[in-house]
């Protein structure tokens, strides 16, 4: 077992495998796309690399399914579960890195007249999707899942408001 520096993507993999009980790297990739992708994207190749790192570090164990595709199924080891619990209990603040392409374009001189209407439309569409999801399954979500969905709703409202402000400033 080697010492490995755990990152947020490491904990994303540990958390998803913990929720699923056992999972292949493909299962982790699918579950991440289905659940956390709106607020934490992770390239598919990184999922596979993280699984390998966590296996090597002894935070995951692996069994191979016999026959067929010889799928790798992973589970958290006791050390992996302890690492995940420690991360979940850590209240340390990490500043948000906003990676909004439209805002970067504004910074470099893109026309608000061109970008604001598209941004408003797309953020409204996403807001509508999140609000529909909250209405359809909001009560079925865990508290943390519901709070994450609420973050998405509030974020999209803020982005609509921001782009409307940008649009209103255009001469």
VOGULO-885327 format. One line per 8 residues: number of its first residue (from 1); their letters; for each residue x, y, z of N, C-alpha, C, O, CB. Coordinates in Angstrom, 1 decimal, padded with zeros to 4 digits. Glycine has a CB too. Example, Ala and Ser with C-alpha at 12.3 -4.5 7.8 and 13.67 -1.06 7.14 Angstrom:
BEGIN
1> as> 013.2/-005.7/007.8/012.3/-004.5/007.8/013.2/-003.3/007.8/014.2/-003.3/008.5/011.3/-004.5/009.0 ~ 012.8/-002.2/007.1/013.7/-001.1/007.1/012.9/000.0/007.9/013.4/001.1/008.0/014.1/-000.6/005.7
END
This chain:
BEGIN
1> xxxxxxxx> 000.9/-001.2/000.0/000.0/000.0/000.0/000.9/001.2/000.0/001.8/001.3/000.8/-001.0/000.0/001.2 ~ 000.7/002.2/-000.9/001.5/003.4/-001.0/000.7/004.6/-000.5/-000.6/004.5/-000.6/002.0/003.6/-002.4 ~ 001.4/005.6/-000.1/000.7/006.8/000.3/000.3/007.6/-000.9/001.1/007.8/-001.9/001.7/007.7/001.2 ~ -000.9/008.1/-001.0/-001.4/008.8/-002.1/-002.1/010.1/-001.6/-002.8/010.1/-000.6/-002.4/008.0/-002.9 ~ -001.9/011.2/-002.4/-002.6/012.5/-002.0/-004.0/012.4/-002.6/-004.2/012.2/-003.8/-001.8/013.7/-002.6 ~ -004.9/012.5/-001.7/-006.3/012.5/-002.1/-006.8/013.8/-002.5/-006.6/014.8/-001.8/-007.2/011.9/-000.9 ~ -007.5/013.9/-003.6/-008.1/015.1/-004.1/-009.6/015.0/-004.1/-010.2/014.0/-003.8/-007.5/015.4/-005.6 ~ -010.3/016.1/-004.5/-011.7/016.1/-004.6/-012.2/015.0/-005.6/-013.1/014.2/-005.2/-012.3/017.4/-005.1
9> xxxxxxxx> -011.6/014.8/-006.7/-012.0/013.7/-007.6/-011.8/012.3/-006.9/-012.6/011.4/-007.2/-011.2/013.7/-008.9 ~ -010.8/012.2/-006.1/-010.6/010.9/-005.3/-011.8/010.7/-004.4/-012.4/009.5/-004.4/-009.3/011.0/-004.5 ~ -012.2/011.7/-003.7/-013.4/011.6/-002.8/-014.7/011.4/-003.6/-015.6/010.7/-003.1/-013.5/012.8/-001.9 ~ -014.8/012.0/-004.8/-016.0/011.7/-005.6/-016.1/010.2/-005.9/-017.2/009.7/-005.8/-015.9/012.5/-007.0 ~ -015.0/009.6/-006.3/-015.0/008.2/-006.6/-015.3/007.4/-005.4/-016.2/006.5/-005.4/-013.6/007.7/-007.2 ~ -014.7/007.7/-004.2/-015.0/007.0/-003.0/-016.4/007.1/-002.6/-017.1/006.2/-002.2/-014.0/007.5/-001.9 ~ -016.9/008.3/-002.7/-018.3/008.6/-002.3/-019.3/007.8/-003.2/-020.3/007.3/-002.7/-018.6/010.1/-002.4 ~ -019.1/007.8/-004.5/-020.0/007.1/-005.4/-020.0/005.6/-005.1/-021.0/004.9/-005.1/-019.7/007.4/-006.9
17> xxxxxxxx> -018.8/005.0/-005.0/-018.6/003.6/-004.7/-019.3/003.3/-003.3/-019.9/002.2/-003.2/-017.2/003.1/-004.7 ~ -019.1/004.2/-002.4/-019.8/004.0/-001.1/-021.3/003.9/-001.2/-021.9/003.1/-000.6/-019.4/005.1/-000.1 ~ -021.8/004.9/-002.0/-023.3/004.9/-002.2/-023.8/003.7/-002.9/-024.9/003.2/-002.6/-023.7/006.2/-003.0 ~ -023.0/003.2/-003.9/-023.5/002.0/-004.7/-023.2/000.7/-004.0/-023.8/-000.3/-004.4/-022.8/002.1/-006.0 ~ -022.3/000.7/-003.0/-021.9/-000.5/-002.4/-020.7/-001.2/-003.1/-019.7/-001.5/-002.4/-023.1/-001.5/-002.3 ~ -020.8/-001.4/-004.3/-019.7/-001.9/-005.2/-020.0/-001.4/-006.6/-021.1/-001.2/-007.0/-019.6/-003.5/-005.2 ~ -018.9/-001.2/-007.3/-019.1/-000.6/-008.6/-017.8/-000.8/-009.5/-016.7/-000.9/-009.0/-019.4/000.9/-008.5 ~ -018.0/-000.8/-010.8/-016.9/-000.8/-011.7/-016.6/000.6/-012.0/-017.4/001.5/-011.7/-017.3/-001.6/-013.0
25> xxxxxxxx> -015.4/000.9/-012.6/-015.1/002.2/-013.0/-016.2/002.8/-014.0/-016.6/004.0/-013.9/-013.8/002.3/-013.7 ~ -016.7/002.0/-014.8/-017.8/002.4/-015.7/-019.0/002.8/-014.9/-019.7/003.8/-015.2/-018.2/001.3/-016.7 ~ -019.4/002.0/-013.9/-020.5/002.4/-013.0/-020.3/003.7/-012.4/-021.3/004.5/-012.2/-020.8/001.3/-012.0 ~ -019.1/004.0/-011.9/-018.8/005.3/-011.3/-019.0/006.4/-012.3/-019.6/007.4/-011.9/-017.3/005.3/-010.7 ~ -018.5/006.2/-013.5/-018.6/007.2/-014.5/-020.1/007.5/-014.8/-020.5/008.7/-014.9/-017.9/006.7/-015.8 ~ -020.9/006.5/-015.0/-022.3/006.6/-015.3/-023.0/007.3/-014.1/-023.8/008.2/-014.3/-023.0/005.3/-015.5 ~ -022.7/006.9/-012.9/-023.4/007.5/-011.7/-023.0/009.0/-011.5/-023.8/009.8/-011.1/-023.1/006.7/-010.4 ~ -021.7/009.3/-011.8/-021.3/010.7/-011.7/-022.0/011.5/-012.7/-022.5/012.6/-012.4/-019.7/010.8/-011.9
33> xxxxxxxx> -022.1/011.0/-013.9/-022.9/011.8/-015.0/-024.3/011.9/-014.6/-024.9/013.0/-015.0/-022.7/011.0/-016.4 ~ -024.9/010.9/-014.0/-026.3/011.0/-013.7/-026.6/011.8/-012.5/-027.8/012.4/-012.3/-026.8/009.6/-013.4 ~ -025.7/012.0/-011.6/-026.0/012.7/-010.3/-025.2/014.0/-010.1/-025.9/015.1/-010.0/-025.7/011.8/-009.2 ~ -023.9/014.0/-010.0/-023.2/015.2/-009.6/-022.7/016.0/-010.7/-022.1/017.1/-010.5/-022.0/014.7/-008.8 ~ -022.8/015.6/-012.0/-022.3/016.4/-013.1/-022.7/017.8/-013.2/-021.9/018.7/-013.6/-022.7/015.7/-014.4 ~ -023.9/018.2/-012.8/-024.3/019.6/-012.9/-023.4/020.5/-012.0/-023.3/021.7/-012.3/-025.8/019.8/-012.5 ~ -022.9/020.0/-010.9/-022.1/020.8/-010.1/-020.6/020.4/-009.9/-019.8/021.1/-009.3/-022.7/021.0/-008.7 ~ -020.3/019.2/-010.4/-018.9/018.7/-010.4/-018.7/017.8/-011.6/-019.0/016.6/-011.5/-018.6/018.0/-009.0
41> xxxxxxxx> -018.1/018.3/-012.6/-017.8/017.5/-013.8/-016.4/016.8/-013.6/-015.5/017.3/-013.0/-017.8/018.3/-015.0 ~ -016.3/015.6/-014.1/-015.1/014.8/-014.0/-015.0/014.1/-015.3/-015.8/013.2/-015.7/-015.1/013.9/-012.8 ~ -013.9/014.3/-016.1/-013.7/013.6/-017.3/-013.6/012.0/-017.1/-013.2/011.6/-016.0/-012.4/014.0/-018.0 ~ -014.2/011.3/-018.0/-014.3/009.9/-017.9/-012.9/009.2/-017.6/-012.8/008.3/-016.8/-014.9/009.2/-019.1 ~ -011.9/009.7/-018.3/-010.6/009.1/-018.1/-010.1/009.3/-016.7/-009.4/008.4/-016.2/-009.6/009.7/-019.1 ~ -010.5/010.4/-016.1/-010.0/010.7/-014.7/-010.7/009.7/-013.8/-010.1/009.3/-012.8/-010.4/012.1/-014.3 ~ -011.9/009.3/-014.0/-012.6/008.3/-013.2/-011.7/007.0/-013.1/-011.5/006.4/-012.1/-014.0/008.0/-013.7 ~ -011.3/006.5/-014.3/-010.6/005.3/-014.4/-009.2/005.4/-013.7/-008.8/004.5/-013.0/-010.4/004.9/-015.9
49> xxxxxxxx> -008.6/006.6/-013.9/-007.3/006.8/-013.3/-007.4/006.9/-011.8/-006.6/006.4/-011.0/-006.6/008.2/-013.8 ~ -008.5/007.6/-011.3/-008.7/007.6/-009.8/-008.9/006.2/-009.2/-008.4/005.9/-008.2/-009.9/008.6/-009.5 ~ -009.7/005.4/-009.9/-010.0/004.1/-009.4/-008.6/003.3/-009.3/-008.4/002.6/-008.3/-010.9/003.3/-010.4 ~ -007.8/003.4/-010.3/-006.5/002.7/-010.2/-005.6/003.3/-009.1/-005.0/002.5/-008.3/-005.7/002.9/-011.5 ~ -005.6/004.6/-008.9/-004.8/005.2/-007.8/-005.3/004.7/-006.4/-004.6/004.4/-005.5/-004.9/006.7/-007.9 ~ -006.7/004.7/-006.3/-007.3/004.3/-005.0/-007.1/002.9/-004.7/-006.9/002.5/-003.5/-008.7/004.7/-005.0 ~ -007.1/002.0/-005.7/-006.8/000.6/-005.6/-005.4/000.4/-005.1/-005.1/-000.3/-004.1/-007.0/-000.2/-006.9 ~ -004.4/001.1/-005.7/-003.0/001.0/-005.4/-002.8/001.5/-004.0/-001.9/001.0/-003.3/-002.2/001.8/-006.4
57> xxxxxxxx> -003.5/002.5/-003.6/-003.3/003.1/-002.2/-004.0/002.2/-001.1/-003.8/002.5/000.0/-003.8/004.5/-002.2 ~ -004.8/001.2/-001.5/-005.4/000.3/-000.6/-006.7/000.9/000.0/-007.3/000.4/000.9/-004.5/000.1/000.6 ~ -007.3/001.9/-000.7/-008.5/002.5/-000.3/-009.7/001.8/-000.9/-010.9/002.0/-000.5/-008.6/004.0/-000.6 ~ -009.5/001.1/-002.0/-010.5/000.3/-002.6/-009.9/-001.1/-002.7/-008.7/-001.4/-002.8/-010.9/000.8/-004.0 ~ -010.9/-002.1/-002.7/-010.5/-003.5/-003.1/-011.2/-003.8/-004.4/-012.2/-003.2/-004.8/-010.9/-004.5/-001.9 ~ -010.7/-004.9/-005.0/-011.3/-005.2/-006.3/-011.4/-006.7/-006.5/-010.6/-007.5/-006.0/-010.3/-004.7/-007.5 ~ -012.5/-007.1/-007.1/-012.7/-008.5/-007.5/-013.1/-008.4/-009.0/-013.7/-007.5/-009.5/-013.9/-009.2/-006.6 ~ -012.7/-009.4/-009.7/-013.1/-009.5/-011.1/-014.2/-010.5/-011.3/-014.2/-011.6/-010.7/-011.8/-010.0/-012.0
65> xxxxxxxx> -015.2/-010.1/-012.0/-016.3/-011.0/-012.3/-015.8/-012.0/-013.3/-015.1/-011.7/-014.3/-017.6/-010.2/-012.9 ~ -016.2/-013.2/-013.1/-015.7/-014.3/-014.0/-016.6/-014.3/-015.2/-017.8/-014.0/-015.2/-015.7/-015.6/-013.3 ~ -016.0/-014.7/-016.4/-016.8/-014.8/-017.6/-017.1/-013.4/-018.2/-016.9/-012.4/-017.6/-018.0/-015.5/-017.4 ~ -017.5/-013.5/-019.4/-017.9/-012.3/-020.1/-016.8/-011.2/-020.2/-015.8/-011.5/-020.7/-019.1/-011.6/-019.4 ~ -017.1/-010.1/-019.7/-016.2/-008.9/-019.9/-015.2/-008.8/-018.8/-014.3/-007.9/-018.8/-016.9/-007.7/-020.0 ~ -015.2/-009.7/-017.8/-014.2/-009.8/-016.7/-014.2/-008.4/-016.0/-013.2/-007.9/-015.7/-012.8/-010.1/-017.3 ~ -015.4/-007.9/-015.7/-015.6/-006.6/-015.1/-014.9/-006.5/-013.7/-014.9/-007.5/-013.0/-017.0/-006.2/-014.9 ~ -014.3/-005.3/-013.5/-013.7/-005.1/-012.1/-014.7/-004.5/-011.2/-015.3/-003.4/-011.6/-012.4/-004.1/-012.3
73> xxxxxxxx> -015.0/-005.1/-010.1/-015.9/-004.5/-009.2/-015.2/-004.1/-007.9/-014.4/-004.9/-007.4/-017.1/-005.5/-008.8 ~ -015.3/-002.8/-007.5/-014.6/-002.3/-006.4/-015.5/-002.0/-005.2/-016.7/-001.6/-005.4/-013.8/-001.1/-006.8 ~ -014.9/-002.1/-004.1/-015.6/-001.7/-002.8/-014.6/-000.9/-002.0/-013.4/-001.0/-002.2/-016.0/-003.0/-002.0 ~ -015.1/-000.1/-001.1/-014.3/000.6/-000.2/-013.7/-000.3/000.8/-014.4/-001.2/001.3/-015.0/001.8/000.6 ~ -012.4/-000.2/001.1/-011.8/-000.9/002.2/-012.1/-000.1/003.5/-012.7/001.0/003.4/-010.2/-001.1/002.0 ~ -011.7/-000.7/004.6/-011.9/000.1/005.9/-011.1/001.4/005.8/-011.6/002.4/006.3/-011.4/-000.8/007.1 ~ -009.9/001.4/005.2/-009.1/002.6/005.1/-009.8/003.6/004.2/-009.8/004.8/004.4/-007.7/002.3/004.6 ~ -010.4/003.1/003.1/-011.2/004.0/002.2/-012.4/004.6/002.9/-012.7/005.8/002.7/-011.6/003.2/001.0
81> xxxxxxxx> -013.1/003.8/003.6/-014.3/004.3/004.3/-013.9/005.4/005.4/-014.5/006.4/005.5/-015.1/003.2/005.0 ~ -012.8/005.1/006.1/-012.3/006.1/007.1/-011.8/007.4/006.4/-012.1/008.5/006.9/-011.1/005.5/007.9 ~ -011.2/007.3/005.2/-010.8/008.5/004.5/-012.0/009.3/004.0/-012.0/010.5/004.2/-009.9/008.1/003.3 ~ -013.0/008.6/003.5/-014.2/009.3/003.1/-014.9/010.0/004.3/-015.3/011.1/004.2/-015.2/008.3/002.4 ~ -015.0/009.3/005.4/-015.7/009.9/006.6/-014.9/011.1/007.1/-015.5/012.1/007.5/-015.7/008.8/007.8 ~ -013.5/011.0/007.1/-012.7/012.1/007.5/-012.9/013.4/006.6/-013.0/014.5/007.0/-011.3/011.8/007.5 ~ -013.0/013.1/005.3/-013.2/014.2/004.3/-014.6/014.8/004.5/-014.8/016.0/004.5/-013.1/013.7/002.9 ~ -015.6/014.0/004.7/-017.0/014.5/004.9/-017.1/015.3/006.2/-017.9/016.2/006.3/-018.0/013.3/005.0
89> xxxxxxxx> -016.3/015.0/007.2/-016.3/015.7/008.5/-015.5/017.0/008.5/-015.6/017.8/009.4/-015.9/014.8/009.6 ~ -014.6/017.2/007.5/-013.7/018.3/007.4/-014.4/019.6/006.9/-014.9/019.6/005.8/-012.5/018.0/006.5 ~ -014.6/020.6/007.8/-015.3/021.8/007.4/-014.5/022.8/006.6/-014.9/024.0/006.4/-015.9/022.4/008.6 ~ -013.3/022.5/006.2/-012.3/023.5/005.6/-013.0/024.1/004.4/-013.7/023.5/003.6/-011.0/022.8/005.2 ~ -012.8/025.4/004.3/-013.3/026.2/003.2/-012.3/026.2/002.0/-011.1/026.4/002.2/-013.6/027.7/003.6 ~ -012.8/025.9/000.8/-012.0/026.0/-000.4/-012.7/026.9/-001.3/-013.9/026.7/-001.7/-011.8/024.5/-001.0 ~ -012.1/028.0/-001.7/-012.8/029.0/-002.6/-013.3/028.3/-003.9/-012.6/027.4/-004.4/-011.8/030.1/-003.0 ~ -014.4/028.8/-004.4/-015.0/028.3/-005.6/-014.2/028.8/-006.8/-013.8/030.0/-006.8/-016.5/028.7/-005.7
97> xxxxxxxx> -014.0/027.9/-007.7/-013.4/028.3/-009.0/-014.4/028.4/-010.0/-014.8/027.4/-010.6/-012.2/027.4/-009.4 ~ -014.9/029.6/-010.3/-016.0/029.7/-011.3/-015.4/029.6/-012.7/-014.5/030.4/-013.0/-016.7/031.1/-011.1 ~ -015.9/028.7/-013.5/-015.3/028.5/-014.8/-016.5/028.7/-015.8/-017.0/027.8/-016.4/-014.7/027.1/-015.0 ~ -016.9/029.9/-016.0/-018.0/030.3/-016.9/-017.3/030.9/-018.1/-016.8/032.0/-018.1/-018.9/031.3/-016.2 ~ -017.5/030.2/-019.2/-016.9/030.6/-020.5/-017.4/031.9/-021.0/-016.6/032.8/-021.5/-017.1/029.5/-021.6 ~ -018.7/032.2/-020.8/-019.3/033.4/-021.2/-018.7/034.6/-020.5/-018.5/035.7/-021.1/-020.8/033.4/-021.0 ~ -018.4/034.5/-019.2/-017.8/035.6/-018.4/-016.3/035.8/-018.9/-015.9/036.9/-018.9/-017.8/035.2/-016.9 ~ -015.6/034.7/-019.1/-014.3/034.8/-019.7/-014.3/035.6/-021.0/-013.4/036.4/-021.3/-013.6/033.5/-019.8
105> xxxxxxxx> -015.3/035.3/-021.8/-015.4/036.0/-023.1/-015.7/037.5/-022.9/-015.1/038.4/-023.6/-016.5/035.4/-024.0 ~ -016.5/037.8/-021.9/-016.8/039.2/-021.6/-015.5/039.9/-021.2/-015.2/041.0/-021.6/-017.8/039.3/-020.5 ~ -014.7/039.2/-020.4/-013.5/039.8/-019.9/-012.6/040.2/-021.1/-011.9/041.3/-021.0/-012.7/038.8/-019.0 ~ -012.6/039.4/-022.1/-011.7/039.7/-023.3/-012.4/040.5/-024.3/-011.8/040.6/-025.4/-011.2/038.4/-023.8 ~ -013.6/041.0/-024.1/-014.2/042.0/-025.0/-015.3/041.5/-025.8/-015.7/042.2/-026.8/-013.1/042.5/-025.8 ~ -015.8/040.3/-025.6/-017.0/039.8/-026.4/-018.2/040.7/-026.2/-018.3/041.4/-025.2/-017.3/038.4/-026.0 ~ -019.0/040.7/-027.2/-020.2/041.6/-027.2/-021.3/041.1/-026.3/-021.8/040.0/-026.5/-020.7/041.8/-028.6 ~ -021.7/041.9/-025.2/-022.8/041.4/-024.4/-024.1/041.2/-025.2/-024.9/040.4/-024.9/-023.0/042.5/-023.3
113> xxxxxxxx> -024.2/042.1/-026.3/-025.4/042.0/-027.1/-025.5/040.6/-027.8/-026.6/040.1/-028.0/-025.4/043.1/-028.2 ~ -024.4/040.0/-028.1/-024.4/038.7/-028.7/-024.5/037.6/-027.7/-025.3/036.6/-027.9/-023.1/038.5/-029.5 ~ -023.9/037.7/-026.6/-023.8/036.6/-025.6/-024.9/036.6/-024.6/-025.4/035.5/-024.2/-022.5/036.7/-024.9 ~ -025.4/037.8/-024.1/-026.4/037.8/-023.1/-027.7/037.1/-023.4/-028.2/036.3/-022.6/-026.7/039.2/-022.7 ~ -028.3/037.3/-024.6/-029.5/036.6/-024.9/-029.4/035.0/-024.8/-030.3/034.3/-024.3/-030.1/037.0/-026.2 ~ -028.3/034.5/-025.4/-028.1/033.1/-025.4/-027.9/032.6/-023.9/-028.4/031.5/-023.5/-026.8/032.7/-026.2 ~ -027.1/033.3/-023.1/-026.8/032.9/-021.8/-028.1/032.9/-020.9/-028.4/032.0/-020.2/-025.8/033.8/-021.1 ~ -028.9/034.0/-021.1/-030.2/034.0/-020.4/-031.1/032.8/-020.8/-031.6/032.2/-019.9/-030.9/035.4/-020.7
121> xxxxxxxx> -031.2/032.6/-022.0/-032.1/031.4/-022.5/-031.6/030.1/-021.9/-032.4/029.3/-021.5/-032.1/031.4/-024.0 ~ -030.3/029.9/-022.0/-029.8/028.6/-021.6/-029.8/028.4/-020.0/-030.2/027.3/-019.5/-028.3/028.4/-022.0 ~ -029.6/029.5/-019.3/-029.7/029.4/-017.8/-031.1/029.3/-017.4/-031.4/028.6/-016.4/-029.0/030.7/-017.2 ~ -032.0/029.9/-018.1/-033.5/029.7/-017.8/-033.9/028.3/-018.1/-034.6/027.7/-017.3/-034.3/030.7/-018.7 ~ -033.4/027.7/-019.2/-033.7/026.3/-019.5/-033.2/025.4/-018.4/-033.9/024.5/-018.0/-033.1/025.9/-020.9 ~ -032.0/025.6/-018.0/-031.4/024.7/-016.9/-032.2/024.9/-015.6/-032.5/024.0/-014.9/-030.0/025.0/-016.7 ~ -032.6/026.2/-015.3/-033.3/026.5/-014.1/-034.7/025.8/-014.2/-035.1/025.1/-013.2/-033.6/028.0/-014.0 ~ -035.3/025.8/-015.3/-036.6/025.1/-015.5/-036.4/023.6/-015.3/-037.3/023.0/-014.6/-037.2/025.4/-016.9
129> xxxxxxxx> -035.4/023.0/-015.8/-035.1/021.6/-015.6/-034.9/021.3/-014.1/-035.5/020.3/-013.7/-033.9/021.2/-016.4 ~ -034.1/022.1/-013.4/-033.9/021.8/-012.0/-035.2/022.0/-011.2/-035.4/021.2/-010.3/-032.8/022.8/-011.5 ~ -035.9/023.0/-011.5/-037.2/023.2/-010.8/-038.2/022.0/-011.0/-038.9/021.6/-010.1/-037.8/024.5/-011.1 ~ -038.2/021.6/-012.3/-039.0/020.4/-012.6/-038.6/019.2/-011.8/-039.4/018.4/-011.3/-039.0/020.1/-014.1 ~ -037.3/019.0/-011.8/-036.7/017.8/-011.1/-037.1/017.9/-009.6/-037.4/016.9/-009.0/-035.2/017.8/-011.2 ~ -036.9/019.1/-009.0/-037.3/019.3/-007.6/-038.7/019.0/-007.3/-039.1/018.4/-006.3/-037.0/020.7/-007.2 ~ -039.6/019.4/-008.3/-041.0/019.1/-008.1/-041.3/017.6/-008.3/-042.2/017.1/-007.6/-041.8/019.9/-009.1 ~ -040.6/016.9/-009.2/-040.9/015.5/-009.5/-040.3/014.6/-008.4/-041.0/013.7/-008.0/-040.3/015.1/-010.8
137> xxxxxxxx> -039.1/014.8/-008.0/-038.4/013.9/-007.1/-037.8/014.5/-005.8/-037.1/013.8/-005.1/-037.3/013.1/-007.8 ~ -038.0/015.8/-005.6/-037.4/016.5/-004.5/-037.6/015.8/-003.2/-036.7/015.8/-002.4/-038.0/017.8/-004.4 ~ -038.8/015.3/-002.9/-039.0/014.6/-001.7/-038.4/013.2/-001.5/-038.2/012.7/-000.4/-040.5/014.4/-001.5 ~ -037.9/012.7/-002.7/-037.3/011.4/-002.6/-035.8/011.5/-002.4/-035.1/010.5/-002.1/-037.5/010.6/-003.9 ~ -035.2/012.7/-002.5/-033.8/012.9/-002.4/-033.4/012.9/-000.9/-034.2/013.3/000.0/-033.4/014.2/-003.1 ~ -032.1/012.6/-000.7/-031.6/012.7/000.7/-031.5/014.2/001.0/-031.6/015.0/000.0/-030.2/012.0/000.9 ~ -031.3/014.6/002.2/-031.2/016.0/002.5/-030.0/016.6/001.7/-030.2/017.7/001.1/-031.0/016.2/004.0 ~ -028.9/016.0/001.7/-027.7/016.5/001.0/-028.0/016.6/-000.5/-027.6/017.6/-001.1/-026.5/015.7/001.2
145> xxxxxxxx> -028.7/015.7/-001.1/-029.0/015.7/-002.5/-030.0/016.9/-002.8/-029.8/017.6/-003.8/-029.6/014.4/-003.0 ~ -030.9/017.1/-001.9/-031.9/018.1/-002.1/-031.2/019.5/-002.0/-031.5/020.4/-002.7/-033.1/018.0/-001.1 ~ -030.3/019.6/-001.0/-029.5/020.8/-000.9/-028.7/021.1/-002.1/-028.5/022.3/-002.5/-028.7/020.8/000.4 ~ -028.1/020.1/-002.6/-027.3/020.3/-003.9/-028.1/020.7/-005.0/-027.7/021.6/-005.8/-026.5/019.0/-004.2 ~ -029.3/020.2/-005.1/-030.3/020.6/-006.2/-030.7/022.0/-005.9/-030.8/022.8/-006.9/-031.5/019.7/-006.2 ~ -030.9/022.4/-004.7/-031.3/023.8/-004.4/-030.1/024.7/-004.8/-030.4/025.8/-005.2/-031.6/023.9/-002.9 ~ -028.9/024.3/-004.5/-027.8/025.1/-005.0/-027.9/025.4/-006.5/-027.7/026.5/-007.0/-026.4/024.4/-004.6 ~ -028.2/024.3/-007.3/-028.3/024.5/-008.7/-029.4/025.4/-009.1/-029.2/026.2/-010.0/-028.6/023.1/-009.3
153> xxxxxxxx> -030.5/025.3/-008.4/-031.6/026.2/-008.7/-031.2/027.7/-008.4/-031.4/028.6/-009.2/-032.9/025.9/-007.8 ~ -030.6/027.9/-007.2/-030.2/029.3/-006.9/-029.1/029.8/-007.8/-029.1/031.0/-008.1/-029.8/029.3/-005.4 ~ -028.2/029.0/-008.2/-027.1/029.4/-009.1/-027.7/029.8/-010.4/-027.3/030.8/-010.9/-026.1/028.2/-009.3 ~ -028.6/029.0/-011.0/-029.2/029.3/-012.3/-030.0/030.6/-012.2/-030.0/031.4/-013.1/-030.1/028.2/-012.8 ~ -030.7/030.8/-011.1/-031.4/032.1/-010.9/-030.5/033.3/-010.9/-030.7/034.3/-011.5/-032.3/032.1/-009.6 ~ -029.3/033.1/-010.2/-028.4/034.2/-010.1/-027.8/034.4/-011.5/-027.5/035.6/-011.8/-027.2/033.8/-009.1 ~ -027.5/033.4/-012.3/-026.9/033.6/-013.6/-027.9/034.3/-014.5/-027.5/035.1/-015.4/-026.5/032.2/-014.2 ~ -029.2/033.9/-014.5/-030.2/034.6/-015.3/-030.2/036.1/-014.9/-030.2/037.0/-015.7/-031.6/034.0/-015.1
161> xxxxxxxx> -030.2/036.4/-013.6/-030.2/037.8/-013.1/-028.9/038.5/-013.6/-029.0/039.6/-014.0/-030.3/037.8/-011.6 ~ -027.8/037.8/-013.5/-026.5/038.5/-013.9/-026.6/038.8/-015.4/-026.2/039.9/-015.7/-025.4/037.5/-013.6 ~ -026.9/037.9/-016.2/-026.9/038.1/-017.7/-028.0/039.1/-018.1/-027.8/039.9/-019.0/-027.2/036.8/-018.4 ~ -029.1/039.2/-017.3/-030.1/040.2/-017.6/-029.5/041.6/-017.3/-029.7/042.6/-018.0/-031.4/040.0/-016.8 ~ -028.7/041.7/-016.2/-028.1/042.9/-015.8/-027.0/043.3/-016.9/-027.0/044.5/-017.3/-027.3/042.8/-014.5 ~ -026.3/042.3/-017.4/-025.3/042.6/-018.5/-026.0/043.1/-019.7/-025.6/044.1/-020.3/-024.5/041.3/-018.8 ~ -027.1/042.5/-020.0/-027.9/042.9/-021.2/-028.4/044.3/-021.0/-028.5/045.1/-022.0/-029.0/041.9/-021.5 ~ -028.9/044.7/-019.8/-029.5/046.0/-019.6/-028.4/047.1/-019.7/-028.8/048.3/-019.9/-030.2/046.0/-018.3
169> xxx> -027.2/046.8/-019.5/-026.1/047.8/-019.6/-025.7/048.1/-021.0/-025.0/049.1/-021.2/-024.9/047.3/-018.7 ~ -026.0/047.3/-021.9/-025.6/047.5/-023.3/-026.3/048.8/-023.9/-027.5/048.9/-023.8/-026.0/046.3/-024.2 ~ -025.4/049.7/-024.4/-026.0/050.9/-025.0/-026.8/050.7/-026.2/-027.4/051.7/-026.7/-024.8/051.9/-025.3
END
